[in-house]
Amino acid sequence: MSKDLGNRIAEMLSKRGVTQKELASTIGVTEAVISRYVSGERDPKPETIANIATALRTTSDYLLGIENEEFDHARIRHIIARNASQMTQQEKKDLINALFGED
């Protein structure tokens, strides 16, 4: 898993125009740690993978190779639209808060 994960992180860094140093600063680790993740020398903890995915605007599943499609706004919009009629009012409010709410 390590090398594949590292390759996907490197791919997303390049695609997003983000340096390892910038990513490290964003998620609160050192640049050396990011370098070890990219080279496959070290595996990040699950919460770190989630933070990396968020910072690179992708999903943990994509970084881990579980899904092969990169995060796609159109696909997410389609999934939400397809399932909106089955969502409760509270679920809809929670979704809106997740998208527009303040943390």
Chimera marker file (.cmm) of the C-alpha trace (Angstrom):
<marker_set name="trace">
<marker id="1" x="0.000" y="0.000" z="0.000" r="1" g="1" b="0" radius="0.5"/>
<marker id="2" x="2.751" y="2.459" z="0.884" r="1" g="1" b="0" radius="0.5"/>
<marker id="3" x="4.154" y="3.054" z="-2.594" r="1" g="1" b="0" radius="0.5"/>
<marker id="4" x="0.739" y="3.277" z="-4.244" r="1" g="1" b="0" radius="0.5"/>
<marker id="5" x="-0.415" y="5.720" z="-1.568" r="1" g="1" b="0" radius="0.5"/>
<marker id="6" x="2.756" y="7.751" z="-2.023" r="1" g="1" b="0" radius="0.5"/>
<marker id="7" x="2.275" y="7.851" z="-5.771" r="1" g="1" b="0" radius="0.5"/>
<marker id="8" x="-1.292" y="9.071" z="-5.400" r="1" g="1" b="0" radius="0.5"/>
<marker id="9" x="-0.263" y="11.747" z="-2.904" r="1" g="1" b="0" radius="0.5"/>
<marker id="10" x="2.493" y="12.890" z="-5.284" r="1" g="1" b="0" radius="0.5"/>
<marker id="11" x="0.019" y="12.897" z="-8.181" r="1" g="1" b="0" radius="0.5"/>
<marker id="12" x="-2.450" y="15.057" z="-6.267" r="1" g="1" b="0" radius="0.5"/>
<marker id="13" x="0.287" y="17.418" z="-5.047" r="1" g="1" b="0" radius="0.5"/>
<marker id="14" x="1.293" y="17.996" z="-8.653" r="1" g="1" b="0" radius="0.5"/>
<marker id="15" x="-2.275" y="18.288" z="-9.895" r="1" g="1" b="0" radius="0.5"/>
<marker id="16" x="-3.203" y="20.823" z="-7.219" r="1" g="1" b="0" radius="0.5"/>
<marker id="17" x="0.075" y="22.758" z="-7.474" r="1" g="1" b="0" radius="0.5"/>
<marker id="18" x="0.848" y="22.150" z="-3.801" r="1" g="1" b="0" radius="0.5"/>
<marker id="19" x="4.336" y="21.513" z="-2.446" r="1" g="1" b="0" radius="0.5"/>
<marker id="20" x="5.156" y="18.901" z="0.163" r="1" g="1" b="0" radius="0.5"/>
<marker id="21" x="6.073" y="21.757" z="2.497" r="1" g="1" b="0" radius="0.5"/>
<marker id="22" x="2.677" y="23.436" z="1.998" r="1" g="1" b="0" radius="0.5"/>
<marker id="23" x="0.827" y="20.166" z="2.575" r="1" g="1" b="0" radius="0.5"/>
<marker id="24" x="2.868" y="19.482" z="5.695" r="1" g="1" b="0" radius="0.5"/>
<marker id="25" x="2.051" y="22.918" z="7.077" r="1" g="1" b="0" radius="0.5"/>
<marker id="26" x="-1.645" y="22.516" z="6.280" r="1" g="1" b="0" radius="0.5"/>
<marker id="27" x="-1.999" y="19.181" z="8.078" r="1" g="1" b="0" radius="0.5"/>
<marker id="28" x="0.410" y="19.900" z="10.929" r="1" g="1" b="0" radius="0.5"/>
<marker id="29" x="3.333" y="17.587" z="10.216" r="1" g="1" b="0" radius="0.5"/>
<marker id="30" x="6.877" y="18.152" z="9.003" r="1" g="1" b="0" radius="0.5"/>
<marker id="31" x="7.931" y="18.209" z="5.384" r="1" g="1" b="0" radius="0.5"/>
<marker id="32" x="10.155" y="15.190" z="6.128" r="1" g="1" b="0" radius="0.5"/>
<marker id="33" x="7.107" y="13.187" z="7.199" r="1" g="1" b="0" radius="0.5"/>
<marker id="34" x="5.298" y="14.012" z="3.940" r="1" g="1" b="0" radius="0.5"/>
<marker id="35" x="8.431" y="13.004" z="2.034" r="1" g="1" b="0" radius="0.5"/>
<marker id="36" x="8.407" y="9.625" z="3.794" r="1" g="1" b="0" radius="0.5"/>
<marker id="37" x="4.725" y="9.121" z="2.926" r="1" g="1" b="0" radius="0.5"/>
<marker id="38" x="5.396" y="9.961" z="-0.733" r="1" g="1" b="0" radius="0.5"/>
<marker id="39" x="8.432" y="7.675" z="-0.936" r="1" g="1" b="0" radius="0.5"/>
<marker id="40" x="6.527" y="4.829" z="0.726" r="1" g="1" b="0" radius="0.5"/>
<marker id="41" x="8.913" y="4.652" z="3.681" r="1" g="1" b="0" radius="0.5"/>
<marker id="42" x="6.124" y="5.328" z="6.149" r="1" g="1" b="0" radius="0.5"/>
<marker id="43" x="2.356" y="4.826" z="6.285" r="1" g="1" b="0" radius="0.5"/>
<marker id="44" x="0.222" y="7.651" z="7.654" r="1" g="1" b="0" radius="0.5"/>
<marker id="45" x="-2.383" y="6.992" z="10.336" r="1" g="1" b="0" radius="0.5"/>
<marker id="46" x="-6.005" y="6.911" z="9.121" r="1" g="1" b="0" radius="0.5"/>
<marker id="47" x="-6.746" y="10.402" z="10.469" r="1" g="1" b="0" radius="0.5"/>
<marker id="48" x="-3.674" y="11.744" z="8.666" r="1" g="1" b="0" radius="0.5"/>
<marker id="49" x="-4.823" y="10.166" z="5.407" r="1" g="1" b="0" radius="0.5"/>
<marker id="50" x="-8.172" y="11.914" z="5.882" r="1" g="1" b="0" radius="0.5"/>
<marker id="51" x="-6.408" y="15.237" z="6.506" r="1" g="1" b="0" radius="0.5"/>
<marker id="52" x="-4.227" y="14.785" z="3.417" r="1" g="1" b="0" radius="0.5"/>
<marker id="53" x="-7.288" y="13.960" z="1.316" r="1" g="1" b="0" radius="0.5"/>
<marker id="54" x="-9.108" y="17.044" z="2.559" r="1" g="1" b="0" radius="0.5"/>
<marker id="55" x="-6.109" y="19.289" z="1.950" r="1" g="1" b="0" radius="0.5"/>
<marker id="56" x="-5.716" y="17.927" z="-1.579" r="1" g="1" b="0" radius="0.5"/>
<marker id="57" x="-9.458" y="18.061" z="-2.302" r="1" g="1" b="0" radius="0.5"/>
<marker id="58" x="-9.849" y="14.351" z="-2.900" r="1" g="1" b="0" radius="0.5"/>
<marker id="59" x="-11.025" y="11.350" z="-0.892" r="1" g="1" b="0" radius="0.5"/>
<marker id="60" x="-9.231" y="8.924" z="1.390" r="1" g="1" b="0" radius="0.5"/>
<marker id="61" x="-10.604" y="6.105" z="-0.751" r="1" g="1" b="0" radius="0.5"/>
<marker id="62" x="-8.918" y="7.596" z="-3.815" r="1" g="1" b="0" radius="0.5"/>
<marker id="63" x="-5.581" y="7.983" z="-2.042" r="1" g="1" b="0" radius="0.5"/>
<marker id="64" x="-5.794" y="4.410" z="-0.748" r="1" g="1" b="0" radius="0.5"/>
<marker id="65" x="-6.690" y="3.018" z="-4.155" r="1" g="1" b="0" radius="0.5"/>
<marker id="66" x="-10.097" y="1.803" z="-2.985" r="1" g="1" b="0" radius="0.5"/>
<marker id="67" x="-11.771" y="3.834" z="-5.681" r="1" g="1" b="0" radius="0.5"/>
<marker id="68" x="-10.016" y="4.754" z="-8.867" r="1" g="1" b="0" radius="0.5"/>
<marker id="69" x="-11.917" y="7.881" z="-9.693" r="1" g="1" b="0" radius="0.5"/>
<marker id="70" x="-10.689" y="11.139" z="-8.287" r="1" g="1" b="0" radius="0.5"/>
<marker id="71" x="-13.165" y="13.267" z="-6.335" r="1" g="1" b="0" radius="0.5"/>
<marker id="72" x="-15.696" y="14.520" z="-8.847" r="1" g="1" b="0" radius="0.5"/>
<marker id="73" x="-18.119" y="17.305" z="-7.999" r="1" g="1" b="0" radius="0.5"/>
<marker id="74" x="-20.534" y="16.303" z="-10.752" r="1" g="1" b="0" radius="0.5"/>
<marker id="75" x="-20.626" y="12.717" z="-9.470" r="1" g="1" b="0" radius="0.5"/>
<marker id="76" x="-21.251" y="13.842" z="-5.886" r="1" g="1" b="0" radius="0.5"/>
<marker id="77" x="-23.972" y="16.246" z="-7.039" r="1" g="1" b="0" radius="0.5"/>
<marker id="78" x="-25.614" y="13.389" z="-8.972" r="1" g="1" b="0" radius="0.5"/>
<marker id="79" x="-25.506" y="11.070" z="-5.935" r="1" g="1" b="0" radius="0.5"/>
<marker id="80" x="-27.072" y="13.727" z="-3.697" r="1" g="1" b="0" radius="0.5"/>
<marker id="81" x="-29.762" y="14.578" z="-6.242" r="1" g="1" b="0" radius="0.5"/>
<marker id="82" x="-30.595" y="10.913" z="-6.761" r="1" g="1" b="0" radius="0.5"/>
<marker id="83" x="-30.988" y="10.325" z="-3.031" r="1" g="1" b="0" radius="0.5"/>
<marker id="84" x="-32.454" y="13.656" z="-1.884" r="1" g="1" b="0" radius="0.5"/>
<marker id="85" x="-36.023" y="12.384" z="-1.828" r="1" g="1" b="0" radius="0.5"/>
<marker id="86" x="-35.008" y="9.702" z="0.687" r="1" g="1" b="0" radius="0.5"/>
<marker id="87" x="-33.230" y="12.131" z="3.018" r="1" g="1" b="0" radius="0.5"/>
<marker id="88" x="-34.918" y="13.481" z="6.120" r="1" g="1" b="0" radius="0.5"/>
<marker id="89" x="-35.177" y="17.211" z="6.671" r="1" g="1" b="0" radius="0.5"/>
<marker id="90" x="-32.506" y="16.915" z="9.369" r="1" g="1" b="0" radius="0.5"/>
<marker id="91" x="-30.151" y="15.088" z="7.001" r="1" g="1" b="0" radius="0.5"/>
<marker id="92" x="-30.660" y="17.830" z="4.411" r="1" g="1" b="0" radius="0.5"/>
<marker id="93" x="-29.958" y="20.509" z="7.011" r="1" g="1" b="0" radius="0.5"/>
<marker id="94" x="-26.840" y="18.634" z="8.141" r="1" g="1" b="0" radius="0.5"/>
<marker id="95" x="-25.639" y="18.448" z="4.543" r="1" g="1" b="0" radius="0.5"/>
<marker id="96" x="-26.216" y="22.166" z="4.021" r="1" g="1" b="0" radius="0.5"/>
<marker id="97" x="-24.382" y="22.919" z="7.266" r="1" g="1" b="0" radius="0.5"/>
<marker id="98" x="-21.484" y="20.698" z="6.183" r="1" g="1" b="0" radius="0.5"/>
<marker id="99" x="-21.254" y="22.612" z="2.918" r="1" g="1" b="0" radius="0.5"/>
<marker id="100" x="-21.864" y="26.161" z="4.125" r="1" g="1" b="0" radius="0.5"/>
<marker id="101" x="-21.744" y="26.097" z="7.905" r="1" g="1" b="0" radius="0.5"/>
<marker id="102" x="-19.022" y="27.578" z="9.969" r="1" g="1" b="0" radius="0.5"/>
<marker id="103" x="-16.807" y="25.315" z="12.008" r="1" g="1" b="0" radius="0.5"/>
<link id1="1" id2="2" r="1" g="1" b="0" radius="0.2"/>
<link id1="2" id2="3" r="1" g="1" b="0" radius="0.2"/>
<link id1="3" id2="4" r="1" g="1" b="0" radius="0.2"/>
<link id1="4" id2="5" r="1" g="1" b="0" radius="0.2"/>
<link id1="5" id2="6" r="1" g="1" b="0" radius="0.2"/>
<link id1="6" id2="7" r="1" g="1" b="0" radius="0.2"/>
<link id1="7" id2="8" r="1" g="1" b="0" radius="0.2"/>
<link id1="8" id2="9" r="1" g="1" b="0" radius="0.2"/>
<link id1="9" id2="10" r="1" g="1" b="0" radius="0.2"/>
<link id1="10" id2="11" r="1" g="1" b="0" radius="0.2"/>
<link id1="11" id2="12" r="1" g="1" b="0" radius="0.2"/>
<link id1="12" id2="13" r="1" g="1" b="0" radius="0.2"/>
<link id1="13" id2="14" r="1" g="1" b="0" radius="0.2"/>
<link id1="14" id2="15" r="1" g="1" b="0" radius="0.2"/>
<link id1="15" id2="16" r="1" g="1" b="0" radius="0.2"/>
<link id1="16" id2="17" r="1" g="1" b="0" radius="0.2"/>
<link id1="17" id2="18" r="1" g="1" b="0" radius="0.2"/>
<link id1="18" id2="19" r="1" g="1" b="0" radius="0.2"/>
<link id1="19" id2="20" r="1" g="1" b="0" radius="0.2"/>
<link id1="20" id2="21" r="1" g="1" b="0" radius="0.2"/>
<link id1="21" id2="22" r="1" g="1" b="0" radius="0.2"/>
<link id1="22" id2="23" r="1" g="1" b="0" radius="0.2"/>
<link id1="23" id2="24" r="1" g="1" b="0" radius="0.2"/>
<link id1="24" id2="25" r="1" g="1" b="0" radius="0.2"/>
<link id1="25" id2="26" r="1" g="1" b="0" radius="0.2"/>
<link id1="26" id2="27" r="1" g="1" b="0" radius="0.2"/>
<link id1="27" id2="28" r="1" g="1" b="0" radius="0.2"/>
<link id1="28" id2="29" r="1" g="1" b="0" radius="0.2"/>
<link id1="29" id2="30" r="1" g="1" b="0" radius="0.2"/>
<link id1="30" id2="31" r="1" g="1" b="0" radius="0.2"/>
<link id1="31" id2="32" r="1" g="1" b="0" radius="0.2"/>
<link id1="32" id2="33" r="1" g="1" b="0" radius="0.2"/>
<link id1="33" id2="34" r="1" g="1" b="0" radius="0.2"/>
<link id1="34" id2="35" r="1" g="1" b="0" radius="0.2"/>
<link id1="35" id2="36" r="1" g="1" b="0" radius="0.2"/>
<link id1="36" id2="37" r="1" g="1" b="0" radius="0.2"/>
<link id1="37" id2="38" r="1" g="1" b="0" radius="0.2"/>
<link id1="38" id2="39" r="1" g="1" b="0" radius="0.2"/>
<link id1="39" id2="40" r="1" g="1" b="0" radius="0.2"/>
<link id1="40" id2="41" r="1" g="1" b="0" radius="0.2"/>
<link id1="41" id2="42" r="1" g="1" b="0" radius="0.2"/>
<link id1="42" id2="43" r="1" g="1" b="0" radius="0.2"/>
<link id1="43" id2="44" r="1" g="1" b="0" radius="0.2"/>
<link id1="44" id2="45" r="1" g="1" b="0" radius="0.2"/>
<link id1="45" id2="46" r="1" g="1" b="0" radius="0.2"/>
<link id1="46" id2="47" r="1" g="1" b="0" radius="0.2"/>
<link id1="47" id2="48" r="1" g="1" b="0" radius="0.2"/>
<link id1="48" id2="49" r="1" g="1" b="0" radius="0.2"/>
<link id1="49" id2="50" r="1" g="1" b="0" radius="0.2"/>
<link id1="50" id2="51" r="1" g="1" b="0" radius="0.2"/>
<link id1="51" id2="52" r="1" g="1" b="0" radius="0.2"/>
<link id1="52" id2="53" r="1" g="1" b="0" radius="0.2"/>
<link id1="53" id2="54" r="1" g="1" b="0" radius="0.2"/>
<link id1="54" id2="55" r="1" g="1" b="0" radius="0.2"/>
<link id1="55" id2="56" r="1" g="1" b="0" radius="0.2"/>
<link id1="56" id2="57" r="1" g="1" b="0" radius="0.2"/>
<link id1="57" id2="58" r="1" g="1" b="0" radius="0.2"/>
<link id1="58" id2="59" r="1" g="1" b="0" radius="0.2"/>
<link id1="59" id2="60" r="1" g="1" b="0" radius="0.2"/>
<link id1="60" id2="61" r="1" g="1" b="0" radius="0.2"/>
<link id1="61" id2="62" r="1" g="1" b="0" radius="0.2"/>
<link id1="62" id2="63" r="1" g="1" b="0" radius="0.2"/>
<link id1="63" id2="64" r="1" g="1" b="0" radius="0.2"/>
<link id1="64" id2="65" r="1" g="1" b="0" radius="0.2"/>
<link id1="65" id2="66" r="1" g="1" b="0" radius="0.2"/>
<link id1="66" id2="67" r="1" g="1" b="0" radius="0.2"/>
<link id1="67" id2="68" r="1" g="1" b="0" radius="0.2"/>
<link id1="68" id2="69" r="1" g="1" b="0" radius="0.2"/>
<link id1="69" id2="70" r="1" g="1" b="0" radius="0.2"/>
<link id1="70" id2="71" r="1" g="1" b="0" radius="0.2"/>
<link id1="71" id2="72" r="1" g="1" b="0" radius="0.2"/>
<link id1="72" id2="73" r="1" g="1" b="0" radius="0.2"/>
<link id1="73" id2="74" r="1" g="1" b="0" radius="0.2"/>
<link id1="74" id2="75" r="1" g="1" b="0" radius="0.2"/>
<link id1="75" id2="76" r="1" g="1" b="0" radius="0.2"/>
<link id1="76" id2="77" r="1" g="1" b="0" radius="0.2"/>
<link id1="77" id2="78" r="1" g="1" b="0" radius="0.2"/>
<link id1="78" id2="79" r="1" g="1" b="0" radius="0.2"/>
<link id1="79" id2="80" r="1" g="1" b="0" radius="0.2"/>
<link id1="80" id2="81" r="1" g="1" b="0" radius="0.2"/>
<link id1="81" id2="82" r="1" g="1" b="0" radius="0.2"/>
<link id1="82" id2="83" r="1" g="1" b="0" radius="0.2"/>
<link id1="83" id2="84" r="1" g="1" b="0" radius="0.2"/>
<link id1="84" id2="85" r="1" g="1" b="0" radius="0.2"/>
<link id1="85" id2="86" r="1" g="1" b="0" radius="0.2"/>
<link id1="86" id2="87" r="1" g="1" b="0" radius="0.2"/>
<link id1="87" id2="88" r="1" g="1" b="0" radius="0.2"/>
<link id1="88" id2="89" r="1" g="1" b="0" radius="0.2"/>
<link id1="89" id2="90" r="1" g="1" b="0" radius="0.2"/>
<link id1="90" id2="91" r="1" g="1" b="0" radius="0.2"/>
<link id1="91" id2="92" r="1" g="1" b="0" radius="0.2"/>
<link id1="92" id2="93" r="1" g="1" b="0" radius="0.2"/>
<link id1="93" id2="94" r="1" g="1" b="0" radius="0.2"/>
<link id1="94" id2="95" r="1" g="1" b="0" radius="0.2"/>
<link id1="95" id2="96" r="1" g="1" b="0" radius="0.2"/>
<link id1="96" id2="97" r="1" g="1" b="0" radius="0.2"/>
<link id1="97" id2="98" r="1" g="1" b="0" radius="0.2"/>
<link id1="98" id2="99" r="1" g="1" b="0" radius="0.2"/>
<link id1="99" id2="100" r="1" g="1" b="0" radius="0.2"/>
<link id1="100" id2="101" r="1" g="1" b="0" radius="0.2"/>
<link id1="101" id2="102" r="1" g="1" b="0" radius="0.2"/>
<link id1="102" id2="103" r="1" g="1" b="0" radius="0.2"/>
</marker_set>
